Amino acid sequence: MQTTHPDTIRARIESALPGARVEVSTFQGADHFQALVEAPQFAGKSLLEQHRLVYAAVDDLIGGAVHALALKTRVPVGDAG
Amino acid sequence: MIEPSTPSTLEAWTEQIKRDVSEHPVFIFAKGEKNAAMCGFSHRVMEVFNRMGVDFHVRNIFADPNIRPALCAYTDWPTTPQVFVGGKFIGGCDIVTEMYQNGELKTLLEQTQPGGGA
């Protein structure tokens, strides 16, 4: 079975969204991930658009090593969108 | 010959998905049947609408192997469940939960179903 480390997902998101604060952890086993992402790129974007930006960074992993990726996205405080 | 009620190809499912979401104010593509979810996230989105007293329709993505790929291509969204309100894709479990908690979902439903969604 394929596995992915939370750090792999965190690195992918950080590289797609430079300057983002990213926390990734697992729950319900090694293939369920949850991520908290605060990124300046989210400013002015809807939740749907914010989640799309994060999914795009890990698209090829979803359905494989990543069964689920629960997301919380936020604009950093001080970067009001 | 493909009957409208039993699509099989990706193209036929894409057309069925468009009909599903345009014919029902709240439509959920889920893992499992209505109120019998086979996945925690699908269960959670159904619970949100149940708690709000808002009726919804569900299509089980496991009913045919072409539903999920047709749906994900249509919405450009990689995960399920996927929730549509007023024919518009609003997101998955995380977004629906957050919109429920911050009141945006109630507002959207009131705009979609005048007089309903109480």
N, CA and C atoms of all chains as a GROMACS GRO file, in nm:
protein
  597
    1MET      N    1   0.083  -0.119   0.000
    1MET     CA    2   0.000   0.000   0.000
    1MET      C    3   0.088   0.125   0.000
    2GLN      N    4   0.051   0.222  -0.083
    2GLN     CA    5   0.123   0.349  -0.088
    2GLN      C    6   0.102   0.424   0.044
    3THR      N    7   0.206   0.492   0.087
    3THR     CA    8   0.189   0.579   0.202
    3THR      C    9   0.255   0.713   0.174
    4THR      N   10   0.207   0.813   0.241
    4THR     CA   11   0.264   0.947   0.229
    4THR      C   12   0.281   1.003   0.369
    5HIS      N   13   0.391   1.071   0.392
    5HIS     CA   14   0.414   1.133   0.522
    5HIS      C   15   0.349   1.271   0.523
    6PRO      N   16   0.293   1.314   0.635
    6PRO     CA   17   0.234   1.448   0.641
    6PRO      C   18   0.330   1.557   0.594
    7ASP      N   19   0.462   1.539   0.619
    7ASP     CA   20   0.560   1.639   0.576
    7ASP      C   21   0.565   1.653   0.424
    8THR      N   22   0.540   1.542   0.352
    8THR     CA   23   0.536   1.547   0.205
    8THR      C   24   0.424   1.638   0.158
    9ILE      N   25   0.309   1.621   0.221
    9ILE     CA   26   0.194   1.703   0.184
    9ILE      C   27   0.218   1.849   0.222
   10ARG      N   28   0.276   1.869   0.340
   10ARG     CA   29   0.304   2.006   0.385
   10ARG      C   30   0.401   2.074   0.287
   11ALA      N   31   0.506   2.001   0.245
   11ALA     CA   32   0.605   2.059   0.153
   11ALA      C   33   0.541   2.094   0.018
   12ARG      N   34   0.453   2.007  -0.029
   12ARG     CA   35   0.384   2.033  -0.156
   12ARG      C   36   0.303   2.162  -0.149
   13ILE      N   37   0.229   2.177  -0.038
   13ILE     CA   38   0.142   2.294  -0.024
   13ILE      C   39   0.227   2.420  -0.009
   14GLU      N   40   0.335   2.411   0.070
   14GLU     CA   41   0.422   2.527   0.090
   14GLU      C   42   0.488   2.571  -0.040
   15SER      N   43   0.521   2.474  -0.123
   15SER     CA   44   0.587   2.508  -0.248
   15SER      C   45   0.488   2.569  -0.347
   16ALA      N   46   0.361   2.524  -0.342
   16ALA     CA   47   0.259   2.579  -0.432
   16ALA      C   48   0.213   2.717  -0.385
   17LEU      N   49   0.219   2.740  -0.251
   17LEU     CA   50   0.172   2.866  -0.195
   17LEU      C   51   0.283   2.927  -0.109
   18PRO      N   52   0.382   2.989  -0.175
   18PRO     CA   53   0.496   3.044  -0.100
   18PRO      C   54   0.450   3.142   0.007
   19GLY      N   55   0.507   3.127   0.127
   19GLY     CA   56   0.471   3.216   0.237
   19GLY      C   57   0.357   3.163   0.323
   20ALA      N   58   0.303   3.047   0.283
   20ALA     CA   59   0.190   2.992   0.358
   20ALA      C   60   0.236   2.928   0.488
   21ARG      N   61   0.149   2.933   0.591
   21ARG     CA   62   0.173   2.858   0.713
   21ARG      C   63   0.088   2.732   0.703
   22VAL      N   64   0.152   2.615   0.710
   22VAL     CA   65   0.083   2.489   0.682
   22VAL      C   66   0.105   2.391   0.796
   23GLU      N   67  -0.003   2.332   0.845
   23GLU     CA   68   0.006   2.223   0.943
   23GLU      C   69  -0.067   2.104   0.885
   24VAL      N   70   0.000   1.987   0.884
   24VAL     CA   71  -0.063   1.865   0.832
   24VAL      C   72  -0.048   1.754   0.934
   25SER      N   73  -0.155   1.682   0.958
   25SER     CA   74  -0.148   1.566   1.047
   25SER      C   75  -0.242   1.458   0.995
   26THR      N   76  -0.230   1.339   1.052
   26THR     CA   77  -0.317   1.229   1.010
   26THR      C   78  -0.425   1.208   1.116
   27PHE      N   79  -0.535   1.147   1.072
   27PHE     CA   80  -0.638   1.102   1.165
   27PHE      C   81  -0.702   0.979   1.105
   28GLN      N   82  -0.762   0.894   1.184
   28GLN     CA   83  -0.826   0.771   1.137
   28GLN      C   84  -0.733   0.690   1.047
   29GLY      N   85  -0.605   0.680   1.085
   29GLY     CA   86  -0.515   0.598   1.004
   29GLY      C   87  -0.422   0.681   0.919
   30ALA      N   88  -0.332   0.613   0.849
   30ALA     CA   89  -0.222   0.680   0.781
   30ALA      C   90  -0.260   0.743   0.648
   31ASP      N   91  -0.382   0.718   0.597
   31ASP     CA   92  -0.417   0.775   0.467
   31ASP      C   93  -0.526   0.883   0.476
   32HIS      N   94  -0.563   0.922   0.598
   32HIS     CA   95  -0.655   1.034   0.619
   32HIS      C   96  -0.575   1.151   0.676
   33PHE      N   97  -0.574   1.260   0.602
   33PHE     CA   98  -0.495   1.376   0.644
   33PHE      C   99  -0.586   1.495   0.672
   34GLN      N  100  -0.538   1.580   0.761
   34GLN     CA  101  -0.604   1.709   0.780
   34GLN      C  102  -0.499   1.819   0.772
   35ALA      N  103  -0.538   1.927   0.708
   35ALA     CA  104  -0.443   2.036   0.688
   35ALA      C  105  -0.507   2.169   0.726
   36LEU      N  106  -0.426   2.251   0.794
   36LEU     CA  107  -0.463   2.390   0.821
   36LEU      C  108  -0.368   2.475   0.738
   37VAL      N  109  -0.424   2.558   0.652
   37VAL     CA  110  -0.340   2.637   0.561
   37VAL      C  111  -0.379   2.784   0.573
   38GLU      N  112  -0.280   2.866   0.610
   38GLU     CA  113  -0.298   3.011   0.609
   38GLU      C  114  -0.208   3.066   0.501
   39ALA      N  115  -0.266   3.125   0.399
   39ALA     CA  116  -0.184   3.169   0.286
   39ALA      C  117  -0.228   3.307   0.238
   40PRO      N  118  -0.130   3.395   0.213
   40PRO     CA  119  -0.165   3.528   0.162
   40PRO      C  120  -0.237   3.520   0.026
   41GLN      N  121  -0.210   3.410  -0.049
   41GLN     CA  122  -0.274   3.393  -0.180
   41GLN      C  123  -0.426   3.376  -0.170
   42PHE      N  124  -0.477   3.348  -0.050
   42PHE     CA  125  -0.621   3.327  -0.033
   42PHE      C  126  -0.699   3.457  -0.028
   43ALA      N  127  -0.630   3.568  -0.010
   43ALA     CA  128  -0.698   3.697   0.007
   43ALA      C  129  -0.791   3.724  -0.111
   44GLY      N  130  -0.915   3.758  -0.078
   44GLY     CA  131  -1.013   3.792  -0.181
   44GLY      C  132  -1.074   3.673  -0.251
   45LYS      N  133  -1.036   3.549  -0.209
   45LYS     CA  134  -1.090   3.429  -0.275
   45LYS      C  135  -1.195   3.362  -0.188
   46SER      N  136  -1.292   3.296  -0.253
   46SER     CA  137  -1.394   3.220  -0.181
   46SER      C  138  -1.331   3.094  -0.123
   47LEU      N  139  -1.401   3.032  -0.027
   47LEU     CA  140  -1.354   2.905   0.030
   47LEU      C  141  -1.330   2.802  -0.079
   48LEU      N  142  -1.423   2.799  -0.177
   48LEU     CA  143  -1.411   2.703  -0.287
   48LEU      C  144  -1.280   2.725  -0.363
   49GLU      N  145  -1.249   2.851  -0.391
   49GLU     CA  146  -1.125   2.883  -0.464
   49GLU      C  147  -1.002   2.853  -0.378
   50GLN      N  148  -1.012   2.880  -0.247
   50GLN     CA  149  -0.901   2.853  -0.156
   50GLN      C  150  -0.870   2.704  -0.152
   51HIS      N  151  -0.976   2.623  -0.141
   51HIS     CA  152  -0.956   2.477  -0.136
   51HIS      C  153  -0.901   2.425  -0.269
   52ARG      N  154  -0.947   2.484  -0.379
   52ARG     CA  155  -0.896   2.442  -0.511
   52ARG      C  156  -0.745   2.463  -0.520
   53LEU      N  157  -0.696   2.575  -0.465
   53LEU     CA  158  -0.552   2.604  -0.469
   53LEU      C  159  -0.474   2.497  -0.393
   54VAL      N  160  -0.529   2.452  -0.278
   54VAL     CA  161  -0.459   2.351  -0.199
   54VAL      C  162  -0.466   2.214  -0.268
   55TYR      N  163  -0.585   2.179  -0.315
   55TYR     CA  164  -0.600   2.050  -0.384
   55TYR      C  165  -0.505   2.040  -0.504
   56ALA      N  166  -0.489   2.152  -0.575
   56ALA     CA  167  -0.404   2.151  -0.696
   56ALA      C  168  -0.262   2.108  -0.662
   57ALA      N  169  -0.219   2.138  -0.539
   57ALA     CA  170  -0.082   2.106  -0.500
   57ALA      C  171  -0.063   1.956  -0.474
   58VAL      N  172  -0.172   1.886  -0.444
   58VAL     CA  173  -0.161   1.744  -0.406
   58VAL      C  174  -0.253   1.655  -0.489
   59ASP      N  175  -0.301   1.710  -0.600
   59ASP     CA  176  -0.401   1.644  -0.684
   59ASP      C  177  -0.365   1.499  -0.716
   60ASP      N  178  -0.239   1.476  -0.754
   60ASP     CA  179  -0.199   1.342  -0.798
   60ASP      C  180  -0.195   1.241  -0.683
   61LEU      N  181  -0.192   1.290  -0.559
   61LEU     CA  182  -0.188   1.198  -0.444
   61LEU      C  183  -0.326   1.158  -0.397
   62ILE      N  184  -0.426   1.243  -0.428
   62ILE     CA  185  -0.561   1.217  -0.378
   62ILE      C  186  -0.620   1.096  -0.451
   63GLY      N  187  -0.677   1.006  -0.373
   63GLY     CA  188  -0.732   0.883  -0.430
   63GLY      C  189  -0.629   0.770  -0.426
   64GLY      N  190  -0.500   0.807  -0.406
   64GLY     CA  191  -0.396   0.707  -0.392
   64GLY      C  192  -0.355   0.700  -0.246
   65ALA      N  193  -0.240   0.759  -0.217
   65ALA     CA  194  -0.188   0.756  -0.080
   65ALA      C  195  -0.269   0.848   0.013
   66VAL      N  196  -0.345   0.938  -0.046
   66VAL     CA  197  -0.427   1.029   0.033
   66VAL      C  198  -0.574   0.994   0.011
   67HIS      N  199  -0.632   0.924   0.108
   67HIS     CA  200  -0.774   0.888   0.094
   67HIS      C  201  -0.862   1.009   0.120
   68ALA      N  202  -0.820   1.092   0.216
   68ALA     CA  203  -0.900   1.209   0.248
   68ALA      C  204  -0.807   1.320   0.293
   69LEU      N  205  -0.843   1.443   0.257
   69LEU     CA  206  -0.767   1.559   0.302
   69LEU      C  207  -0.868   1.662   0.351
   70ALA      N  208  -0.887   1.663   0.483
   70ALA     CA  209  -0.978   1.761   0.542
   70ALA      C  210  -0.906   1.895   0.549
   71LEU      N  211  -0.971   2.000   0.501
   71LEU     CA  212  -0.904   2.129   0.488
   71LEU      C  213  -0.969   2.238   0.570
   72LYS      N  214  -0.883   2.318   0.632
   72LYS     CA  215  -0.923   2.447   0.691
   72LYS      C  216  -0.832   2.550   0.627
   73THR      N  217  -0.891   2.646   0.560
   73THR     CA  218  -0.809   2.749   0.496
   73THR      C  219  -0.844   2.886   0.553
   74ARG      N  220  -0.741   2.970   0.563
   74ARG     CA  221  -0.758   3.103   0.622
   74ARG      C  222  -0.666   3.202   0.553
   75VAL      N  223  -0.711   3.326   0.547
   75VAL     CA  224  -0.622   3.435   0.509
   75VAL      C  225  -0.546   3.475   0.636
   76PRO      N  226  -0.414   3.490   0.631
   76PRO     CA  227  -0.341   3.528   0.752
   76PRO      C  228  -0.393   3.659   0.809
   77VAL      N  229  -0.392   3.670   0.942
   77VAL     CA  230  -0.435   3.794   1.007
   77VAL      C  231  -0.346   3.907   0.958
   78GLY      N  232  -0.408   4.016   0.918
   78GLY     CA  233  -0.331   4.129   0.868
   78GLY      C  234  -0.332   4.136   0.716
   79ASP      N  235  -0.376   4.025   0.652
   79ASP     CA  236  -0.390   4.023   0.506
   79ASP      C  237  -0.537   4.015   0.469
   80ALA      N  238  -0.618   4.099   0.526
   80ALA     CA  239  -0.762   4.089   0.506
   80ALA      C  240  -0.797   4.089   0.358
   81GLY      N  241  -0.881   3.993   0.321
   81GLY     CA  242  -0.919   3.982   0.181
   81GLY      C  243  -1.054   4.044   0.160
   82MET      N  244  -2.865   0.151  -2.686
   82MET     CA  245  -2.952   0.265  -2.652
   82MET      C  246  -2.951   0.286  -2.502
   83ILE      N  247  -2.916   0.406  -2.464
   83ILE     CA  248  -2.908   0.437  -2.320
   83ILE      C  249  -3.038   0.503  -2.275
   84GLU      N  250  -3.101   0.441  -2.180
   84GLU     CA  251  -3.220   0.503  -2.121
   84GLU      C  252  -3.175   0.617  -2.031
   85PRO      N  253  -3.250   0.726  -2.028
   85PRO     CA  254  -3.212   0.839  -1.943
   85PRO      C  255  -3.198   0.799  -1.796
   86SER      N  256  -3.275   0.699  -1.754
   86SER     CA  257  -3.273   0.662  -1.612
   86SER      C  258  -3.154   0.573  -1.578
   87THR      N  259  -3.090   0.516  -1.678
   87THR     CA  260  -2.978   0.427  -1.649
   87THR      C  261  -2.858   0.461  -1.737
   88PRO      N  262  -2.794   0.575  -1.709
   88PRO     CA  263  -2.676   0.612  -1.788
   88PRO      C  264  -2.565   0.510  -1.766
   89SER      N  265  -2.473   0.500  -1.859
   89SER     CA  266  -2.361   0.410  -1.836
   89SER      C  267  -2.229   0.475  -1.876
   90THR      N  268  -2.228   0.548  -1.986
   90THR     CA  269  -2.100   0.606  -2.028
   90THR      C  270  -2.071   0.733  -1.947
   91LEU      N  271  -1.945   0.775  -1.951
   91LEU     CA  272  -1.906   0.900  -1.885
   91LEU      C  273  -1.991   1.017  -1.934
   92GLU      N  274  -2.010   1.023  -2.067
   92GLU     CA  275  -2.085   1.134  -2.126
   92GLU      C  276  -2.229   1.131  -2.076
   93ALA      N  277  -2.288   1.011  -2.071
   93ALA     CA  278  -2.426   0.999  -2.025
   93ALA      C  279  -2.437   1.039  -1.878
   94TRP      N  280  -2.336   1.003  -1.798
   94TRP     CA  281  -2.339   1.041  -1.656
   94TRP      C  282  -2.323   1.191  -1.640
   95THR      N  283  -2.240   1.253  -1.723
   95THR     CA  284  -2.226   1.399  -1.716
   95THR      C  285  -2.361   1.466  -1.738
   96GLU      N  286  -2.435   1.418  -1.837
   96GLU     CA  287  -2.568   1.475  -1.864
   96GLU      C  288  -2.662   1.449  -1.747
   97GLN      N  289  -2.654   1.327  -1.689
   97GLN     CA  290  -2.740   1.294  -1.574
   97GLN      C  291  -2.707   1.382  -1.454
   98ILE      N  292  -2.577   1.408  -1.432
   98ILE     CA  293  -2.534   1.493  -1.321
   98ILE      C  294  -2.592   1.634  -1.339
   99LYS      N  295  -2.587   1.685  -1.462
   99LYS     CA  296  -2.643   1.818  -1.488
   99LYS      C  297  -2.794   1.820  -1.458
  100ARG      N  298  -2.863   1.710  -1.495
  100ARG     CA  299  -3.008   1.703  -1.466
  100ARG      C  300  -3.030   1.695  -1.314
  101ASP      N  301  -2.952   1.610  -1.248
  101ASP     CA  302  -2.967   1.594  -1.102
  101ASP      C  303  -2.963   1.729  -1.031
  102VAL      N  304  -2.859   1.807  -1.062
  102VAL     CA  305  -2.837   1.930  -0.984
  102VAL      C  306  -2.932   2.041  -1.026
  103SER      N  307  -2.985   2.034  -1.149
  103SER     CA  308  -3.076   2.140  -1.193
  103SER      C  309  -3.218   2.111  -1.147
  104GLU      N  310  -3.250   1.984  -1.120
  104GLU     CA  311  -3.388   1.948  -1.086
  104GLU      C  312  -3.414   1.948  -0.936
  105HIS      N  313  -3.308   1.962  -0.854
  105HIS     CA  314  -3.327   1.956  -0.708
  105HIS      C  315  -3.253   2.072  -0.642
  106PRO      N  316  -3.318   2.140  -0.547
  106PRO     CA  317  -3.253   2.256  -0.482
  106PRO      C  318  -3.124   2.217  -0.409
  107VAL      N  319  -3.125   2.099  -0.344
  107VAL     CA  320  -3.005   2.052  -0.274
  107VAL      C  321  -2.975   1.912  -0.321
  108PHE      N  322  -2.860   1.894  -0.382
  108PHE     CA  323  -2.823   1.762  -0.433
  108PHE      C  324  -2.683   1.726  -0.385
  109ILE      N  325  -2.671   1.603  -0.332
  109ILE     CA  326  -2.543   1.557  -0.277
  109ILE      C  327  -2.498   1.431  -0.351
  110PHE      N  328  -2.376   1.434  -0.402
  110PHE     CA  329  -2.313   1.313  -0.454
  110PHE      C  330  -2.230   1.257  -0.339
  111ALA      N  331  -2.268   1.137  -0.294
  111ALA     CA  332  -2.211   1.085  -0.170
  111ALA      C  333  -2.166   0.941  -0.186
  112LYS      N  334  -2.086   0.897  -0.090
  112LYS     CA  335  -2.054   0.756  -0.079
  112LYS      C  336  -2.163   0.693   0.007
  113GLY      N  337  -2.257   0.626  -0.058
  113GLY     CA  338  -2.371   0.567   0.013
  113GLY      C  339  -2.502   0.634  -0.026
  114GLU      N  340  -2.609   0.577   0.027
  114GLU     CA  341  -2.743   0.629  -0.004
  114GLU      C  342  -2.781   0.736   0.098
  115LYS      N  343  -2.897   0.801   0.071
  115LYS     CA  344  -2.946   0.905   0.161
  115LYS      C  345  -2.961   0.851   0.303
  116ASN      N  346  -2.900   0.920   0.398
  116ASN     CA  347  -2.904   0.884   0.539
  116ASN      C  348  -2.852   0.742   0.566
  117ALA      N  349  -2.771   0.691   0.474
  117ALA     CA  350  -2.704   0.563   0.494
  117ALA      C  351  -2.564   0.574   0.432
  118ALA      N  352  -2.491   0.675   0.477
  118ALA     CA  353  -2.359   0.702   0.420
  118ALA      C  354  -2.262   0.591   0.455
  119MET      N  355  -2.168   0.568   0.363
  119MET     CA  356  -2.065   0.467   0.387
  119MET      C  357  -1.930   0.534   0.412
  120CYS      N  358  -1.935   0.662   0.446
  120CYS     CA  359  -1.814   0.741   0.467
  120CYS      C  360  -1.848   0.852   0.566
  121GLY      N  361  -1.755   0.881   0.657
  121GLY     CA  362  -1.782   0.980   0.760
  121GLY      C  363  -1.811   1.119   0.707
  122PHE      N  364  -1.744   1.155   0.596
  122PHE     CA  365  -1.762   1.288   0.540
  122PHE      C  366  -1.899   1.300   0.473
  123SER      N  367  -1.939   1.194   0.403
  123SER     CA  368  -2.073   1.194   0.340
  123SER      C  369  -2.180   1.199   0.449
  124HIS      N  370  -2.156   1.126   0.558
  124HIS     CA  371  -2.250   1.128   0.670
  124HIS      C  372  -2.264   1.270   0.726
  125ARG      N  373  -2.150   1.339   0.739
  125ARG     CA  374  -2.152   1.472   0.800
  125ARG      C  375  -2.230   1.573   0.717
  126VAL      N  376  -2.214   1.570   0.584
  126VAL     CA  377  -2.288   1.669   0.504
  126VAL      C  378  -2.439   1.641   0.509
  127MET      N  379  -2.477   1.513   0.510
  127MET     CA  380  -2.620   1.482   0.520
  127MET      C  381  -2.675   1.529   0.654
  128GLU      N  382  -2.593   1.511   0.761
  128GLU     CA  383  -2.635   1.553   0.895
  128GLU      C  384  -2.657   1.704   0.903
  129VAL      N  385  -2.574   1.780   0.830
  129VAL     CA  386  -2.590   1.925   0.829
  129VAL      C  387  -2.730   1.962   0.779
  130PHE      N  388  -2.769   1.902   0.666
  130PHE     CA  389  -2.900   1.936   0.608
  130PHE      C  390  -3.014   1.880   0.693
  131ASN      N  391  -2.993   1.762   0.752
  131ASN     CA  392  -3.094   1.708   0.843
  131ASN      C  393  -3.116   1.801   0.962
  132ARG      N  394  -3.006   1.850   1.021
  132ARG     CA  395  -3.016   1.938   1.137
  132ARG      C  396  -3.087   2.068   1.101
  133MET      N  397  -3.067   2.115   0.976
  133MET     CA  398  -3.131   2.239   0.933
  133MET      C  399  -3.276   2.216   0.890
  134GLY      N  400  -3.318   2.088   0.883
  134GLY     CA  401  -3.454   2.057   0.840
  134GLY      C  402  -3.474   2.083   0.691
  135VAL      N  403  -3.366   2.071   0.616
  135VAL     CA  404  -3.372   2.097   0.472
  135VAL      C  405  -3.363   1.964   0.397
  136ASP      N  406  -3.462   1.937   0.311
  136ASP     CA  407  -3.460   1.811   0.237
  136ASP      C  408  -3.353   1.815   0.128
  137PHE      N  409  -3.304   1.698   0.094
  137PHE     CA  410  -3.198   1.691  -0.007
  137PHE      C  411  -3.209   1.558  -0.083
  138HIS      N  412  -3.153   1.556  -0.202
  138HIS     CA  413  -3.145   1.432  -0.280
  138HIS      C  414  -3.001   1.386  -0.283
  139VAL      N  415  -2.984   1.254  -0.291
  139VAL     CA  416  -2.851   1.195  -0.290
  139VAL      C  417  -2.835   1.099  -0.408
  140ARG      N  418  -2.719   1.105  -0.472
  140ARG     CA  419  -2.684   0.998  -0.566
  140ARG      C  420  -2.559   0.930  -0.511
  141ASN      N  421  -2.569   0.797  -0.498
  141ASN     CA  422  -2.457   0.717  -0.447
  141ASN      C  423  -2.354   0.699  -0.558
  142ILE      N  424  -2.233   0.749  -0.535
  142ILE     CA  425  -2.131   0.742  -0.641
  142ILE      C  426  -2.084   0.599  -0.664
  143PHE      N  427  -2.115   0.508  -0.571
  143PHE     CA  428  -2.076   0.368  -0.589
  143PHE      C  429  -2.174   0.292  -0.680
  144ALA      N  430  -2.285   0.358  -0.718
  144ALA     CA  431  -2.387   0.289  -0.798
  144ALA      C  432  -2.336   0.252  -0.937
  145ASP      N  433  -2.239   0.329  -0.987
  145ASP     CA  434  -2.181   0.299  -1.120
  145ASP      C  435  -2.038   0.352  -1.121
  146PRO      N  436  -1.945   0.277  -1.178
  146PRO     CA  437  -1.804   0.321  -1.175
  146PRO      C  438  -1.778   0.450  -1.252
  147ASN      N  439  -1.869   0.493  -1.338
  147ASN     CA  440  -1.846   0.615  -1.416
  147ASN      C  441  -1.899   0.742  -1.348
  148ILE      N  442  -1.973   0.726  -1.238
  148ILE     CA  443  -2.030   0.847  -1.176
  148ILE      C  444  -1.918   0.936  -1.122
  149ARG      N  445  -1.827   0.876  -1.044
  149ARG     CA  446  -1.723   0.956  -0.980
  149ARG      C  447  -1.634   1.029  -1.082
  150PRO      N  448  -1.579   0.959  -1.183
  150PRO     CA  449  -1.496   1.034  -1.279
  150PRO      C  450  -1.574   1.141  -1.355
  151ALA      N  451  -1.700   1.114  -1.388
  151ALA     CA  452  -1.781   1.215  -1.459
  151ALA      C  453  -1.803   1.336  -1.368
  152LEU      N  454  -1.831   1.310  -1.241
  152LEU     CA  455  -1.856   1.418  -1.145
  152LEU      C  456  -1.730   1.502  -1.122
  153CYS      N  457  -1.618   1.434  -1.098
  153CYS     CA  458  -1.493   1.506  -1.067
  153CYS      C  459  -1.446   1.588  -1.186
  154ALA      N  460  -1.472   1.540  -1.308
  154ALA     CA  461  -1.436   1.618  -1.426
  154ALA      C  462  -1.530   1.737  -1.441
  155TYR      N  463  -1.657   1.717  -1.410
  155TYR     CA  464  -1.757   1.824  -1.424
  155TYR      C  465  -1.728   1.939  -1.328
  156THR      N  466  -1.691   1.906  -1.203
  156THR     CA  467  -1.670   2.010  -1.102
  156THR      C  468  -1.523   2.050  -1.089
  157ASP      N  469  -1.432   1.971  -1.147
  157ASP     CA  470  -1.288   1.991  -1.128
  157ASP      C  471  -1.255   1.989  -0.979
  158TRP      N  472  -1.307   1.889  -0.911
  158TRP     CA  473  -1.291   1.876  -0.765
  158TRP      C  474  -1.257   1.730  -0.737
  159PRO      N  475  -1.150   1.703  -0.659
  159PRO     CA  476  -1.100   1.566  -0.654
  159PRO      C  477  -1.167   1.473  -0.553
  160THR      N  478  -1.245   1.527  -0.461
  160THR     CA  479  -1.295   1.442  -0.352
  160THR      C  480  -1.448   1.439  -0.348
  161THR      N  481  -1.501   1.344  -0.273
  161THR     CA  482  -1.644   1.337  -0.246
  161THR      C  483  -1.663   1.334  -0.095
  162PRO      N  484  -1.775   1.376  -0.041
  162PRO     CA  485  -1.898   1.417  -0.110
  162PRO      C  486  -1.884   1.552  -0.181
  163GLN      N  487  -1.977   1.576  -0.273
  163GLN     CA  488  -1.986   1.706  -0.340
  163GLN      C  489  -2.130   1.754  -0.330
  164VAL      N  490  -2.145   1.879  -0.289
  164VAL     CA  491  -2.278   1.933  -0.259
  164VAL      C  492  -2.312   2.046  -0.356
  165PHE      N  493  -2.434   2.039  -0.412
  165PHE     CA  494  -2.484   2.143  -0.503
  165PHE      C  495  -2.607   2.208  -0.439
  166VAL      N  496  -2.612   2.339  -0.444
  166VAL     CA  497  -2.730   2.412  -0.399
  166VAL      C  498  -2.774   2.503  -0.513
  167GLY      N  499  -2.900   2.492  -0.551
  167GLY     CA  500  -2.951   2.573  -0.661
  167GLY      C  501  -2.875   2.548  -0.791
  168GLY      N  502  -2.831   2.425  -0.811
  168GLY     CA  503  -2.761   2.389  -0.934
  168GLY      C  504  -2.614   2.425  -0.934
  169LYS      N  505  -2.568   2.490  -0.826
  169LYS     CA  506  -2.430   2.538  -0.821
  169LYS      C  507  -2.349   2.453  -0.723
  170PHE      N  508  -2.229   2.414  -0.764
  170PHE     CA  509  -2.140   2.339  -0.676
  170PHE      C  510  -2.089   2.429  -0.566
  171ILE      N  511  -2.111   2.391  -0.440
  171ILE     CA  512  -2.065   2.478  -0.330
  171ILE      C  513  -1.943   2.422  -0.258
  172GLY      N  514  -1.916   2.291  -0.271
  172GLY     CA  515  -1.796   2.237  -0.209
  172GLY      C  516  -1.820   2.100  -0.149
  173GLY      N  517  -1.722   2.058  -0.070
  173GLY     CA  518  -1.729   1.929  -0.003
  173GLY      C  519  -1.761   1.946   0.144
  174CYS      N  520  -1.726   1.844   0.221
  174CYS     CA  521  -1.764   1.839   0.362
  174CYS      C  522  -1.709   1.958   0.441
  175ASP      N  523  -1.582   1.994   0.419
  175ASP     CA  524  -1.522   2.102   0.498
  175ASP      C  525  -1.593   2.235   0.473
  176ILE      N  526  -1.620   2.266   0.345
  176ILE     CA  527  -1.681   2.394   0.311
  176ILE      C  528  -1.825   2.399   0.360
  177VAL      N  529  -1.899   2.288   0.341
  177VAL     CA  530  -2.039   2.286   0.386
  177VAL      C  531  -2.046   2.302   0.538
  178THR      N  532  -1.955   2.234   0.610
  178THR     CA  533  -1.953   2.244   0.755
  178THR      C  534  -1.923   2.388   0.798
  179GLU      N  535  -1.824   2.450   0.733
  179GLU     CA  536  -1.788   2.587   0.769
  179GLU      C  537  -1.901   2.685   0.735
  180MET      N  538  -1.966   2.664   0.619
  180MET     CA  539  -2.077   2.752   0.579
  180MET      C  540  -2.197   2.733   0.672
  181TYR      N  541  -2.213   2.611   0.725
  181TYR     CA  542  -2.319   2.585   0.823
  181TYR      C  543  -2.289   2.661   0.951
  182GLN      N  544  -2.163   2.653   0.996
  182GLN     CA  545  -2.126   2.715   1.123
  182GLN      C  546  -2.128   2.868   1.117
  183ASN      N  547  -2.093   2.925   1.001
  183ASN     CA  548  -2.088   3.072   0.996
  183ASN      C  549  -2.216   3.135   0.941
  184GLY      N  550  -2.318   3.050   0.914
  184GLY     CA  551  -2.448   3.103   0.874
  184GLY      C  552  -2.464   3.125   0.724
  185GLU      N  553  -2.355   3.110   0.647
  185GLU     CA  554  -2.365   3.135   0.502
  185GLU      C  555  -2.455   3.034   0.432
  186LEU      N  556  -2.456   2.911   0.484
  186LEU     CA  557  -2.538   2.807   0.421
  186LEU      C  558  -2.686   2.840   0.435
  187LYS      N  559  -2.725   2.886   0.553
  187LYS     CA  560  -2.864   2.923   0.578
  187LYS      C  561  -2.907   3.034   0.483
  188THR      N  562  -2.820   3.136   0.470
  188THR     CA  563  -2.848   3.247   0.380
  188THR      C  564  -2.864   3.198   0.236
  189LEU      N  565  -2.771   3.112   0.194
  189LEU     CA  566  -2.776   3.061   0.057
  189LEU      C  567  -2.904   2.981   0.034
  190LEU      N  568  -2.943   2.898   0.131
  190LEU     CA  569  -3.064   2.818   0.117
  190LEU      C  570  -3.188   2.905   0.113
  191GLU      N  571  -3.189   3.011   0.190
  191GLU     CA  572  -3.304   3.102   0.190
  191GLU      C  573  -3.317   3.171   0.054
  192GLN      N  574  -3.202   3.200  -0.007
  192GLN     CA  575  -3.205   3.262  -0.139
  192GLN      C  576  -3.249   3.162  -0.246
  193THR      N  577  -3.214   3.033  -0.222
  193THR     CA  578  -3.243   2.929  -0.321
  193THR      C  579  -3.387   2.880  -0.310
  194GLN      N  580  -3.436   2.867  -0.187
  194GLN     CA  581  -3.571   2.815  -0.165
  194GLN      C  582  -3.650   2.918  -0.088
  195PRO      N  583  -3.709   3.017  -0.154
  195PRO     CA  584  -3.784   3.119  -0.080
  195PRO      C  585  -3.893   3.053   0.005
  196GLY      N  586  -3.894   3.089   0.133
  196GLY     CA  587  -3.994   3.035   0.224
  196GLY      C  588  -3.958   2.900   0.281
  197GLY      N  589  -3.854   2.837   0.229
  197GLY     CA  590  -3.816   2.704   0.277
  197GLY      C  591  -3.692   2.711   0.362
  198GLY      N  592  -3.642   2.595   0.397
  198GLY     CA  593  -3.516   2.587   0.469
  198GLY      C  594  -3.523   2.630   0.613
  199ALA      N  595  -3.644   2.634   0.671
  199ALA     CA  596  -3.658   2.680   0.810
  199ALA      C  597  -3.603   2.576   0.906
   0.00000   0.00000   0.00000
